[in-house]
Amino acid sequence: MTSEPQNTPDQRPLDFIRQIVKQDQRTGKHLVPITRFPPEPNGFLHIGHAKSICLNFGISNEFNGTCHLRFDDTNPSKEEEAYVESIKTDVKWLGFDWGEHLYFASDYFDKLYNFAEQLIDKGKAYVCDLTPDQIRQYRGTLTEPGTDSPYRNRTAAENLELFRKMKAGAFPDGSRVLRAKIDMSSPAIIMRDPVIYRILRSTHHRTGDTWCIYPMYDFTHCLSDMLEKITHSLCTLEFQDNRMLYDWVLDTLETPCHPRQIEFARLNLTYTVMSKRKLLQLVNEKYVDGWDDPRMLTISGLRRRGYTPRSIRNFCAQIGIGKKESLIDMGILENAVREDLNETAARVMGVLDPLKVIIDNYPADRSETLTAQNHPQKPEFGTRELLFSRELYIERSDFMEDPPRKFFRLGPGREVRLRYGYYITCTSYETDDTGRVTALHCSYDPETRGGSSADGRKVKGTIHWVSAAHAIDGEVCLYDRLFDVEHPDGDRENDFKTHINPDSKQVLTGCKLEPSLAHLEPGSQVQFERQGYFCLDATLSTPGRPVFNRVVTLRDSWEKQAAPVQTKSLKQK
């Protein structure tokens, strides 16, 4: 359960799945809905999984039901305990708790095997000796029916004997499979005698070497749902055809419980890829720095970058649940975290590209304490102390030698307000041999402490700063979108990796930060005033050397580049 208030069906329009759940409660068909989130422990979760997590656990929360976390661990060659733990961490971080309802498909291996034997006894499954390539050839095409396997008409007794020998390890890997006996001429290829068991000698992360045969996903999934008495089995649209097999298995075995499978559109985001295979390529080929790289839209990457659980839940609620595939603009996700951090992130000052300012008329041996608000709209956030001294750092971009008329920051003879400080006027500047400005000389008005003038004069520019004598050094990683085109995997002529944004990561060293940041907890988010929202990297930061990741800019810097429509049908691409 989440610790923060959740929207209920009475507070927002019901999507089509919630309408079904509410109707089932109203009619008494399912007074207590039971849903499940069934990830495979073969990789890290991404933002698309977050949509499913929020849907399944959200329905449980909203309708006083239960949501199970079940690991579909039927392919031990690709599964690891580390993935199990990372998935559990991600689900809890998002704000959800499965309580006592943690399950594994491997919990049911004995029962699944017995169900397979029941299908054999009914004449609805047979052992097939065709190779995987031959099975594909016999299956037919979308326009041509399949061809019966030459082993399709084995007797139940013969199939049972062979299946038991498969279990006992009498045959090599890949030499035989158990197939459901359905209809090789079915217009739905999924129903053309699909494989439901295969031989695979691979140590399982939970059962060890107990089994050398493993059930396939489509056989396992529906029976696991049935055994757990799931009422609404929610999955994405690519499993729509699989529903026929889902229902066939349960109907043929005449199970006492028959969950209802309901499909919804998966999440498709611009400027990213969602395929596990492609994400794995990015990691293995070193295009990113691991699965938790802050540019990756894995949940661990989003967490490390500084996204908040509430921002992701709000994003999932905003995009809703639909029946048709659509493309969601990345700006919606970025704006969700921007809106959340605007409410929750304390304001601080950090100078990313420092330029020294020397206030010539301020005493060299003096410093003073100024008071700054931690959040201008939230007095309950309190205040903090800023140290002010003769030498400061400001952003290099806040000075121009020959500024245009509408440049309201520093230039020769120009006056600006230092945030929470004084008015200062640039009197001169220094350059090096290349002409690069190295320092500004300014004067300050001691009557403007706190940022207001006693004589009522106004200045249009306010800039941030830090005291040179008191600032701490830090490193800042400016992360941006990983790809520079809207649909990187929609390019049929070029590999998706050719569209990686070369500016997706910029590392700034020598940044000057206000001293309060020396005590920030790793993973905390703050707003660097005028710069954006940043998070203290829990992985890279060390005592005395903070590393901040930019979560998101203050405004959508891609707004002019993005398509004017935020969502659109994938068929319109």
N, C-alpha and C positions, 0 to 999 in steps of 0.2 A: 504494500500500500504506500502511497505517496504521503509525505508529511505536509504537503501544501494543498490547499483547496483544489478540488477537481471540478470541472464542469460536469453537470448532470444533464440527462436528456431533456429536463424541463428548462434548461438555461440556453440551449442552442438547438437549431433544427436537427432532427434525426437524419443520419445518413441511412441508406437502404438496409444496411446490415442491422443497425440499431432498431430500425422499424420492425425487422423480422423478430429480433429478440424481444422487443416490447409486445408484439402481437402474440408470441408464444407464451409470454407470461400472462397476458390478458386472457387467453383461452385455456390456460392451465396445462398446455402441452409441456412447457419447461418452466416451472416456477423459479428454479435456481439455474441460471445459465452456467455452463462449464465450458471454458475455452482453453486453448493451449498455445504456447509458443514452442515450436519444435525445431530448433536449429540443429544442423549437422556440426559436430565438433571438429571441423576440418579447416578452420580459418577464423578470422576475426570478423566481428559484426560491423556493418556499415550503416549509413543513414537510412538506407532502404529497410534494413531490419528494424530500425527504430520505429518506423511507421507501423510495422506489424506488431511490435512489442506494445506500443501505445494503444493500438486497436484492441488486442486481445486482453491485456491487463486493464485497459480503460473500460471495456464492457463489463468485466468482472467487478470493478470498483463501482461503476454507475448503476448496475442492476443487482447489486448484492449477491454476486455469484462467486465463482472460483476460477482462477487461471492456473494451469499447470505449466511448469517448465519441464519440457521433455527433450532429451538429447537423442537424435536419430543416429545412433552409433552403430550402423550396420556395414560400414566399410573401413575395417581396421587399418588398411594400408595407408589411409590418408588422415587418420584421426589421432589426436593426442590429448592427454590429460590437461596439458597447458591450455589448449583451446577451451576445454570445459570450464576451467577456472576463469579465463578471460571473459567468457560469455556470462558467467554468473556475476562477475564484477560489473560488466556493462549494464546488465539488466537492473542490478541494485542501484548503480549510479544514476540511471535514468529515473529512479524513484519508485521502483516496483519490487514487490516481495511475493514469492510463491509460497511462503510458509512451509508447510509440511509436504507440499505437492511438488516434489522434485523426483523426476522419473527418467529412466533410460530405456530405449528400445531393447537394449541388452537384458533388461529385467525380464523380458517376455520371450527370450530365445526358446526356452523349452515349450512354452505354449504355442509359439509361432510354428515350431516344428510339428507339433501335434495337429495344428490346423492344416498344415500342408499334407500330412498323412490322411486327414479327413477328405481333402479334395481328391486325393488319389483314390481312396475307397469309393468316392462318388463317381469316379470316372471323369473327373474334371481337371486332372493334372497328369502329366506324363514326363518321364525322363527322356531327354533328347540328346543324341550324340552329335548333332551338327556343330560345326565350329561357329564362332561368332560371325565370321564373314558369310558363311552359308546361311545362317539364320537371317541375316540382313537381306541376302539375295532371295530367300524363300518368302520374305515378308511382303514383297510386292511394292507398289508405289501408290501415290494418291489416286491415280487413274486406273491402276491394274490390281486385281485381287492377288492375295498371296497364294502360295502353294503349300499343301500339307507336308509336314515333315514325314519322312519315311518311318519315323519311330512313333508317330502319333497314335497308332492303333495297338500299341502294346497293352497287354492286359493289366488290370489293376494289381494283380498279384506280382507280375513281373516288375511293374513300376515301383511297387512298394519295396521289393527286394533290392532293386537298384538304388533307390533313394536312401535306404538304410546303409547300403555300402558306401554311398557318397558321404554320409555322416561319419562312417567308421574310418574314412580316409583311404578307401581301397582304390581310388582313381586319382590321377594327377589333376592339378589345377587346370580349369578351362576345358577339360575333356567332356564333361557332361553338365547339363543344367536341368532344373525342373521347370517346366512351362505349364501355365494355365491352359486348359483345353477349352477354347471359346469359339472363335469363328474366323478362319483365315480369309474369308471373303468380306469381312466387315468393312464398311466404308471408313471406320475409325481404325487407324493402324495400331493404336494402343491396344485394341481388342484382338489382334491377330496373334493369339497364343503367346502372350508376353512371358518373359522369363521371371520366375518368382524366387528361385534359389540358384546360387552358383557356388562352385568350389573355389575356396580362396584360403590358402595357408598363410596367415598373417596374424601375428600376436595382437590380440585385442587389449585395449588399455584397461578393461575391467575384467574380462573373462579369460584373459591369457590365451593359452592354446587349447582350451576346452573344445572349441568348435573349429572345424575346417570348412564348413559350409555356412553361408550367411544369406539371410533373406534380402530381397530387393526392396527398395523404398516403397513402391506402390503396394506391395503386399504387406509390408510392415506397418505402414502409416495408418491405414484404415482399421487394422486390427488393434493397434495400440490405442487409437481413439475409442474403439468399442470397449476395450478392456478398462479404460479409464472413465467410461460413461460420458465422454465429451458430447455436449449437445450441439454445438455449432463449431464445425471444423473450418476455420477461415484460412484461405490460401490465395495466392495471386493468380492472375488470369492464365498464366502459362500451364496451370494444372487443370484447366477447364475440361479438356478431353479426358484427363485422368479420372475425372469423376465417374465416368462410365465403369472403369475398372474398380474404383473404390466401392461403388454400389454392387457390382457383380460379385466381388469377393464376399461381402457381408450377406448378400441375398443368397448366394449359393451355399454358404456355411450355415445359413439360418440362425444368425447370431441373435441373442436376446435384446441387444441394443444396436440401433442403426443411426449413428450421428449423421447430421446433414452437412455436406460440404458446400461452402459458399465461396465464390471467387470475387476478388476485388482487384482493381488496377494497382500494379506495383508503382513504386516511386521512380520517376525518371527526372533527373535534374540536368539543367544546362551546365556546360563547362566542367563536366566530370564523366567518369565511367563507373558503372556499378558491377560489372562482371567480376566475379571472384578470380577468374583466370587472368583478366587484364590487370587487376590490382596486384596479383601475385607477380606478374611480369614487371610491374613498376618496382616492386620490392627486390626481386631477385636480380634484376638488371641495374640496380643502384640508381634509378631515376629519382628515388626518394630514400629517406634515411630510416627505413623500417616501417612496420605497420602502424606505428603511432606517430609517424611524421605529421606535423601539424597541417600539412597541405592535403593529407589524405582524409577522405570523408568516412573513415572508419570511426567508430564511436571512441576508440582509444585515441585516435588522432584529434578528433574534435575536443575531447576532454583535455588533452595536453595543450592544445592551442588556446583553450580558455572558454570554449562554449559552455553554457550552463545547462543542466538537465531541464530546467523549466523552459529555456528558449527552444530546445528541441521538441519538448512536448507541445509548446504553443505552436511551433511550426507545423507539426503533424496535425494538430487540431485545425489550423488555418487552411491547409490544403485539402482536408477532408478525405472522404472515401468515395470513390467512384467506380463505375463499371467499365469505363473506357480508358485506354492508355492515353496519357497526356504528358506534356513536357513542362515541368515546373521551372520557372526562372530562379537561378541561384540567388538572385537578389532577395527573394522572399525569405530564404533561410538566413542570409546575412542580416536582413532587417530584423528578424526575430531575436537574434542575439543582441543586436544593437539596441532594440527597445528594452530588452531585459536588463542589460548592463547600464543603460541610462538611468534606470531606477535603483540599481543595487551597487554600482561601482563608485568607490570614493574617488575624488578628484585629487590629482597630484601634479607636480611639474617635473618634466624631464626634457632635457635638451639633447636632441639626437645628432645634430651637426653643429657642434659648439663654436661660437665666435666670442672671444673675450671682449668684455666691456670694462673700461677703467673710468670710474667716476672721479674726476680730478678734484672736485671740491668736497669730497667726502673724506673724513679723516682716515688715514691709513691704519691707525692702530685701534680703530673702533669697529664694532659690529653691534647690531641690534636685533631684537626679536619682533617679528610681525605676526599678526594673527590671520590665518587663512581658513576658509570654510571647507569642510570635507565634502559637502554637496550643497550647491547653491539653492536647490529646491527642497532640501530636507534638513531642517535645523536639528533634527534628532541625531544626525550623523556627527554632530559636534564640530569642533575646530581643532586645528593643529598649529604649531609654531614653525615659522620660517625664519631662518637666519639671513640677515642682510649685511653686506659688507662692501668695501670699496671696489672690489673686483668681482664681476659677475660673468656668467655665460648666457648668451641668448642664441637663438637659431640663426645660422648664417643666412637663411632665406629672409630673415626679418630686417635685413639691411641691403640697400642698393646705393651705389655711388652716384648714380644719376637716375633717381626714381621718377616714374611717370606721375602725372597729377593725381591719379586715383590710387596711388600706392600709399596706404595710411600707416606705414611702419617707419623704421628709421632710415634717414638719409642725412647728408650734411645739412645742418641747421634745422632739422626736423625734430619735433617733440612727440613722445609717446608716453603712455602710462605703463608702468611695470605692474603686473597683476599683484594686488595686495600691497604694493610698494609705493613708489614715488613717480612723479613725472621726471623724465630725463630728456635732455636735448643733446644730439650729436654735434660736437664741436670740431672734431677732426678724426682722421683714421690713419692707420699704418698699413703699409704693404711690404711684401717681400720682393726679391729680385725679379720674380715672374709677374708682378703686378697683383698678386692675390692679396686680398685684405686679410690682415693678421690680427688686428685689434682696433677697437673703437675708443675714442676719448669722448666722454660725455660730462655734462654738468647736471646736477639734480636740484630740484626745488624742495628744500626742507619743509615748506609749508603744505606739501601735498601728500603727506604720510597717509597711507590707507587708500590712496588712489583718487583723491578728490582735491580740487583746488579751492583755497580760501577766497580767491578773488573771482571765482565763478567761471574761469576760462575752461573751455572744453577741448579735449583732444579726441580724435577719431580712432586712434589705434591703441590697442592694449596687447602687450606681448608677455609671454612667460619667460622665466629666467631661473637660474639657481646661483647661489653664492659660490664663487670659485674656491674659497677657503674651506667650505663645508660640504661641497657636493661629493657624492660617491661615484666611482666609475662603474659603468655597466655596459653590457652588450645587448643589442636589440636586433631581433630577427623580424624583418618586415615580410610577412607571408601574404601571398595573394593567391588568386585562383590558379590551380595547377595547369589548366589548359587555356589557350587563348582563342579558341573557337567554341561556338555554342554547343556543337554536337560532335565531339572528337571521334567517337566510334561510328559515326554515320558516313565517314569519308571512305568510299569504296576503292579509291585510287591510291591512297596513302595510308601507311600504318598510323594508328591513333597516336603513337608516341611522337610522331613528327609535329604534333600540335601542342607539345608541352610548352607552357609559357616560360620563356627564358628568365623572366623577372619574377617568377613565383616565389623566390626566396632571395632576400638581400640581407646580408649580415653587416650591421653597423657596430664598429668598435669605438671605444673612446667616448661613449655617450656620458653625459653628466646628469646625474639624477639627484633629486632632493634627498637629504639624509634619512627621512622617515622610511624610505623604501628599504633601508638596510635591515629592518626588522619584519618585513612582510613574510607571511607564511607562503611556502611554495604552493602553486596552484591558485593563488589569490588573483583576482582581477581588479584593475584600477583603470581610470581614465587619465591618460596623459593629456592635460589640457591643450586643446587645439590640435592634437595629434591623432587621437583614436583611443581604442580600448586595448589594454595589454594585460598579459598574464605572466606571472613569474614561473618560468619553466622549472618544474620539479625534477626533471632529468638532468639538465645541463647546469643549473645554478649550483654554486658552491659558496661557502661562507666568504664574504668579502668580494665575491664576483657574481652579482646577479645577472641572469640572462632573461630577458623579457621577450615574449612572443606577441606580435600584434594579432589580436583576435579579429578585429574589424576596424575599418576607418570610421570616422564620425559621420560621414555621408557616403552614399553609394557612388564610388568613383567610376563604376562601370555603367552608370545609368545612361549616358549618352551613346555608349557602344552597344548596349543590349537592345534586343528587339522590343518594340513598343508594347507588345502583348506579353503579359507575364506567364500565361499558360496557353498551350495550344495543343491540338491533337497531333499525335505522332504521325498520323497519316498526311498531315499538312506540311511536313518538313520538306 
